[in-house]
Amino acid sequence: MDQMFARSVYPDMRNTLLLLLVACSLHAQPALPPTPAGKMLSIWLDVFNRGDRAEMKQLYEKYNPERVASLDGAVDFRKGTGGFTIYSIGKSEPNEIEAVIREREGTGNYAKLSMKVTDGDPAQIKALGIRVMPPPPGAPVMARLKQDETIAGWKAHIAKQAASDDFSGVYLWGKNGKTFASGAIGMADRESKTPVTLDTKFRIGSMNKMFTSIATLQLVEKEKFALDAPILRYLPDYPNKDLATKVTIRHLLTHTGGTGDIFTDEFEQHRLELRTLQDYVKLFGPRGLAFEPGAKFAYSNYGFILLGALIEKVSGQSYYDYVQEHIFKPAGMTSTASLPESDTVTARSSGYRKEDGKWVSNKPTLPWRGTSAGGGYSTAGDLFKFAQALTEGKLLGKTLLAEATKSQQKESGYGFGFSTSDRDGMREFGHGGGAPGMNGELKVYPGSGQVVVVLSNLDPPAAQRVTEWLTARMPKE
């Protein structure tokens, strides 16, 4: 956490912050081993923590050339985390090292870092992974704040992110249907200088998967689907019979079907020709399994395309008409849809992706229209209504909702179309969405009735960073 920033926002919290800082300082950063992997991690961490773009580019060009193309993402990652300190060293071999690291700013999250290097002098980085993890036993964590302190701090953090051109969008935090913090900041369209308002529609990426999940489970409740039935039962003409006889509805909902993704060279070649869900099935349907269904978790946008096709088959409606009638309408969502990009949509924001350190339009990356896997648009208010409708039982019965919002695999933390977790004793579910020029988060806390919505028209992790600042500090009740 930025201490000067914290003092200006939380004048009554100085003792809490000092205690947290003392607790962190009591845990001395361990020395890295003098192995090739240890030395490389030391070099990487030193450059990453300084956060200088030119230095980071030189580092990647020398030691990890294939990552030069993702330099903008690395720079943004550094800005969001403030860099890392090493909490502990785990596996350590000559060419491989694992460590527990902690963000120096932002949420104070812990993560597992793994690095593999080649033989040689200098060594090259073969693999580098950073995955968020729960705090180790006894490790210091971010202090929970009172509601008024949290609101003031969150708004100041958002203003700081917007001032550095790292956030543009809307934010909303409420409880049991009541909003107590919301706002809009930045530009919905930079060319026309149109400001963001709370009514601005934002592309939501994979957040659409929540709608697809609820639609599927509604049809399970109506006994139109069976969770463990193979998709061949409902799509008898599916091109690949081996896949269709093995993959079930449950597999698709949990990303365990081995059905692969849609963002491939074929997608790029046919991006604007893929106008219906059946177009996707025609293109990717002949493809075989990536692995045996149920063997592991592997995020699959194509799996949710198939769920949309299944919804169309058994309901007799288009996917778009079904979710409009059975989800958006009963929830009172009047600004959510997936109309084609060629249609004029009032108050829909323009998206901006980072290229060579500058924000440019994301139009060259957009599909023809949103699908059952993602890509529609919504507002913060509509997503807040969706969360309320879910928890009030307007869209799905309690039994299936509870099943959908609990982890179905220990390693993934994913339910049926919902991300799930239990952080610091607070159970949450929801979904994020991220693609070039769009980022969104919805988090629902059923134990306390709290809901958080953040939407942005900039690259990830613009909305994620704003969301995590709040969720790491918000009161438990």
MIVO-293719 format. One line per 4 residues: their letters; for each residue x, y, z of C-alpha. Coordinates in steps of 0.1 Angstrom, whole numbers, plus 2048, in hexadecimal, padded with zeros to 3 digits. Each point is the difference from the previous one (the first is absolute). Example, Ala and Ser with C-alpha at 12.3 -4.5 7.8 and 13.67 -1.06 7.14 Angstrom:
<nuzas>
AS	87B/7D3/84E | 80E/822/7F9
</nuzas>
This chain:
<nuzas>
MDQM	800/800/800 | 80C/824/7F8 | 805/80D/824 | 7FE/825/7F7
FARS	7E0/7F9/7ED | 7F2/7EC/81D | 807/81C/819 | 7EE/819/7EB
VYPD	7E1/7E9/7FD | 7FF/7EF/822 | 80A/818/81B | 7F0/7EA/81A
MRNT	812/7E0/7F5 | 824/809/806 | 804/7E7/81C | 7F1/7E4/7EC
LLLL	817/807/7E2 | 81E/803/816 | 7F9/7DE/810 | 7FC/7F1/7DE
LVAC	821/80F/7F4 | 812/7F5/81F | 7F2/7DC/7FB | 80D/800/7DD
SLHA	822/80E/80A | 805/7E5/81B | 800/7E6/7E4 | 822/806/7EF
QPAL	801/7F9/7DB | 813/7DF/7FA | 820/801/7EB | 7FD/7F0/7DE
PPTP	817/7E2/7FA | 81F/804/7E9 | 7F2/7E8/7E6 | 7FA/80A/7DC
AGKM	7DA/801/808 | 806/814/820 | 817/819/7EE | 7E7/804/7E4
LSIW	7E3/806/818 | 815/81A/812 | 806/812/7DF | 7DC/7FE/7F6
LDVF	7F2/80C/821 | 819/81D/802 | 7F6/80D/7DE | 7DB/7F9/804
NRGD	7FE/812/822 | 811/81F/7F2 | 7E4/801/7E6 | 813/812/7E4
RAEM	7F1/7F7/7DE | 822/803/7ED | 812/7EA/81A | 7E4/7E6/7FE
KQLY	802/7FF/7DB | 826/7FB/801 | 7FB/7E4/819 | 7E7/7ED/7EB
EKYN	815/806/7E0 | 81E/7F1/811 | 7F1/7E4/815 | 7DC/7F9/7F5
PERV	7FB/80C/7DB | 7DE/7F1/7FB | 7F2/816/81C | 80A/821/7EF
ASLD	7DE/800/7EE | 7EE/800/822 | 815/81D/80E | 7E2/817/804
GAVD	7EF/7E6/816 | 820/7FC/815 | 802/825/806 | 7DC/802/80A
FRKG	804/7E2/817 | 81D/812/811 | 7EB/820/804 | 7E4/7EC/810
TGGF	814/7EC/819 | 81C/819/808 | 818/7E4/7FB | 806/7E2/817
TIYS	813/7F5/81F | 80A/7DC/805 | 7F0/7F1/81E | 80F/7DD/7FF
IGKS	813/7E9/7E8 | 7F2/7DE/7F8 | 80D/7E8/7E6 | 824/809/7F6
EPNE	814/7EE/7E5 | 81B/80C/7E9 | 7E9/809/7E4 | 7DF/803/812
IEAV	7F3/814/81E | 7DF/806/812 | 7F9/81C/818 | 7E3/810/813
IRER	7FE/825/7F8 | 7EB/81C/80C | 7F4/820/7EF | 810/81F/80D
EGTG	7E1/815/7F9 | 7DD/7FA/7F4 | 7EF/7E4/812 | 81E/7F1/812
NYAK	7F8/7DF/7F0 | 817/7E2/803 | 80A/7EC/7E1 | 814/7E2/7F6
LSMK	81C/808/7E8 | 810/7E5/7EB | 81E/805/7E9 | 813/7E8/7E9
VTDG	820/80A/7EE | 816/7F0/7E6 | 823/7F5/804 | 81B/818/7F4
DPAQ	80F/821/80B | 7EC/815/7FF | 7E2/7E9/805 | 7DF/807/7EE
IKAL	7DE/800/811 | 7ED/7E2/7F3 | 7E1/805/815 | 7F3/819/819
GIRV	7DF/7FC/812 | 7EF/814/81C | 7E0/7F3/80F | 7ED/810/81D
MPPP	7FD/7EB/81F | 7F2/802/823 | 817/810/81A | 818/7E7/810
PGAP	7F8/7F7/824 | 80A/81C/817 | 807/819/7E4 | 7F5/824/804
VMAR	7E1/809/7EC | 7EE/821/7F6 | 7EC/80F/81D | 7DA/801/7FC
LKQD	7F2/824/803 | 7E0/810/80B | 7E6/807/7E5 | 806/826/7FE
ETIA	826/7FC/800 | 7FD/7E6/7E4 | 7EA/817/7EB | 818/81D/804
GWKA	81E/7EB/7F8 | 7F0/7EF/7E3 | 7F6/820/7EF | 822/80F/805
HIAK	810/7E1/7F2 | 7EA/801/7E1 | 808/825/7FB | 825/7F8/802
QAAS	7FC/7E4/7E6 | 7EC/817/7E9 | 81A/81C/804 | 81B/7E9/7F5
DDFS	7EA/7F5/7E2 | 7FE/7DC/80E | 7DA/800/806 | 7E2/80D/7ED
GVYL	7DE/7F3/80A | 7E5/7FB/81A | 800/7F2/823 | 7E5/7F5/818
WGKN	7FF/7F1/823 | 7E0/7F8/811 | 7EF/7E9/819 | 7DE/7EF/800
GKTF	7F4/815/7E2 | 80C/821/80E | 81D/812/7F0 | 817/813/817
ASGA	81E/808/7E8 | 7FE/805/7DA | 80F/816/7E6 | 80D/805/7DD
IGMA	821/80E/7F4 | 813/803/7E0 | 7F6/801/7DB | 7E7/7E9/7F0
DRES	80D/80B/7DE | 822/812/7FE | 7FB/80D/7DD | 7DF/811/807
KTPV	809/809/824 | 7E1/7EF/80D | 803/7FB/825 | 7F7/7E0/812
TLDT	7DF/801/814 | 7EF/7E6/815 | 7E9/7F8/7E2 | 81E/7F9/7E9
KFRI	7FF/7DD/7F1 | 821/7EC/802 | 80A/7E1/7EE | 802/7E5/81B
GSMN	814/7E4/7F0 | 7FC/7DE/811 | 7E8/80E/81A | 7E5/7F4/7E7
KMFT	809/7DD/80C | 7EB/806/81F | 7E1/806/7EA | 807/7E0/7EC
SIAT	805/7EC/820 | 7DF/80C/80F | 7EE/7FA/7DF | 80E/7DC/7FF
LQLV	7F6/7F9/824 | 7DD/80E/7FB | 7FC/7E6/7E5 | 80E/7E5/818
EKEK	7E6/80A/819 | 7E5/7FC/7E5 | 80F/7DE/7F8 | 809/80B/7DD
FALD	824/7F7/807 | 811/7E7/816 | 821/80B/80E | 812/7E0/7FA
APIL	7F1/7F8/7DE | 817/801/7E1 | 7FA/81D/7E9 | 7F9/7E7/7E4
RYLP	7DE/7FA/810 | 7F6/824/7F7 | 817/806/7E2 | 7FD/7E0/7EC
DYPN	810/810/7E1 | 81F/80D/812 | 81D/7FB/7E8 | 818/7EE/818
KDLA	7EE/7E2/80E | 81C/7F6/817 | 7FF/821/812 | 7DA/801/800
TKVT	7FD/7DE/810 | 819/808/81C | 7FA/824/809 | 7E3/808/818
IRHL	7EE/820/809 | 813/7FF/822 | 821/7FE/7EE | 7F8/81F/7EB
LTHT	7F4/814/81F | 820/7F8/813 | 81A/803/7E3 | 80A/7DC/804
GGTG	7F3/7F3/7DE | 821/803/7EC | 7ED/814/7E5 | 81C/81A/7FA
DIFT	7FD/825/7F9 | 7F4/816/7E4 | 81C/81A/7FF | 815/7EE/7E6
DEFE	80D/808/7DE | 7DF/7F4/7F1 | 7EE/81A/815 | 816/81C/7F4
QHRL	7FA/7F5/7DC | 7DA/7FF/804 | 7FA/819/81C | 7E6/815/7EE
ELRT	7F0/7E2/7EF | 7F7/7EF/821 | 7DE/80F/805 | 7EC/7E4/811
LQDY	808/7E5/819 | 7FB/7E7/7E4 | 81C/811/7EC | 817/7F9/81D
VKLF	7F5/7DB/802 | 804/7FC/7DB | 824/80E/802 | 80B/7EE/820
GPRG	7E8/7E2/802 | 816/7E8/7EC | 81C/805/819 | 808/7E4/818
LAFE	806/800/825 | 81E/811/810 | 7FE/7E7/81D | 7E8/7E7/80F
PGAK	7E2/811/80F | 802/804/825 | 826/7FB/801 | 808/825/808
FAYS	7F5/824/800 | 808/814/7E0 | 7ED/820/7FA | 7EC/7FB/7E0
NYGF	7ED/81C/7EF | 7F5/7E6/7E6 | 7EF/7EC/81C | 7EA/81D/807
ILLG	7F9/805/7DB | 7F3/7DC/801 | 7EA/808/81E | 7F1/81C/7EC
ALIE	7F9/7E9/7E3 | 7F0/7E7/818 | 7EA/81B/80F | 7F4/809/7DD
KVSG	7F9/7DB/7F7 | 7EB/7F7/81E | 7EE/822/806 | 7F7/807/7DC
QSYY	80C/824/804 | 820/811/7F6 | 819/803/81D | 7FB/826/800
DYVQ	7DA/7FE/802 | 802/7E5/81B | 816/814/818 | 7EC/820/7F9
EHIF	7DF/7EF/809 | 80C/7EA/81D | 81D/814/810 | 801/824/7F6
KPAG	7DB/807/801 | 7F8/7F0/822 | 81F/810/80F | 7F6/822/7F3
MTST	81F/803/7EA | 7F8/819/7E5 | 823/809/7F3 | 80F/7DE/7FB
ASLP	802/7EE/7DE | 818/7F3/7E5 | 7F6/813/7E1 | 819/7FF/7E3
ESDT	81D/819/800 | 7F1/80F/7E0 | 7E0/80A/812 | 7FE/822/810
VTAR	7FC/7FB/825 | 7F9/81F/814 | 819/808/81B | 817/7E2/7F8
SSGY	824/809/808 | 81D/7FD/7E9 | 81C/7E8/80B | 825/808/801
RKED	81D/7E8/800 | 824/808/808 | 818/7FF/7E3 | 824/80C/804
GKWV	7F7/813/81F | 7E2/812/7F1 | 7DB/7FA/800 | 7F1/7F7/7DE
SNKP	7DE/7F4/7F5 | 7F8/7DB/806 | 7E8/7FF/7E2 | 818/7EA/7EB
TLPW	7FE/7E5/81B | 7DA/7FF/805 | 7EA/7E2/7F4 | 7E1/806/7EC
RGTS	7EB/7FF/81F | 800/7F2/824 | 7F9/7DB/805 | 7F7/7E8/81B
AGGG	825/7FF/809 | 803/826/804 | 802/821/7EE | 7DE/811/808
YSTA	7FC/820/813 | 7F0/80D/81F | 7FF/81B/81B | 80B/800/824
GDLF	7DB/804/80A | 7F4/7E3/7EB | 81B/7E9/80F | 7F6/80B/823
KFAQ	7DC/7F7/7F7 | 80C/7DE/7F3 | 812/7F9/821 | 7E1/809/814
ALTE	7E9/7EB/7EA | 817/7E2/805 | 802/803/825 | 7DA/806/803
GKLL	7F9/7E0/7EC | 7EF/812/7E3 | 816/7EE/7E6 | 809/7DE/80F
GKTL	7F7/7EA/81D | 816/800/81F | 80D/7DD/7FC | 80E/804/7DD
LAEA	80C/823/807 | 814/7F3/81E | 80F/7E5/7EA | 808/818/7E4
TKSQ	812/818/818 | 816/7E7/812 | 821/7F3/7F3 | 7FC/7E0/7EB
QKES	826/7F9/7FF | 819/808/81B | 81A/80D/7E9 | 7EA/818/7EC
GYGF	7E9/811/819 | 7E5/7FF/7E4 | 7DC/7F6/803 | 7E6/7FE/7E4
GFST	808/820/7ED | 80A/812/820 | 822/807/810 | 7FF/7F8/825
SDRD	817/806/81D | 802/803/826 | 817/81D/809 | 806/809/824
GMRE	7E0/7EE/80A | 7EB/812/7E6 | 7F0/7E9/7E6 | 7FC/810/7DE
FGHG	7F4/7F7/7DE | 7FE/813/7DE | 814/803/7E1 | 819/816/7EF
GGAP	803/809/7DC | 81F/80B/7ED | 80C/806/7DD | 811/81C/7ED
GMNG	7EE/820/809 | 7E8/7F1/81A | 801/7F5/824 | 7E5/7F9/819
ELKV	7FA/7F0/821 | 7E1/7F5/814 | 804/7F2/823 | 7E3/7F5/816
YPGS	804/7F9/825 | 7E2/7EB/80A | 809/800/825 | 7FE/826/804
GQVV	7EB/80A/7E2 | 81B/815/7F2 | 805/804/7DA | 81D/811/7ED
VVLS	7FF/809/7DB | 81C/811/7ED | 800/805/7DA | 81B/810/7EA
NLDP	806/806/7DB | 826/7FB/804 | 815/7E0/800 | 801/7E9/81D
PAAQ	808/804/81D | 7F0/823/801 | 7DF/7F4/810 | 810/7E3/812
RVTE	819/817/812 | 7E5/817/80C | 7EA/7E3/80C | 81C/7EF/813
WLTA	80A/820/812 | 7DC/800/80F | 7FC/7DB/806 | 820/7FD/813
RMPK	7F5/81C/819 | 7DA/800/801 | 7EE/7F7/820 | 7F5/7DC/804
E	7DC/80A/809
</nuzas>
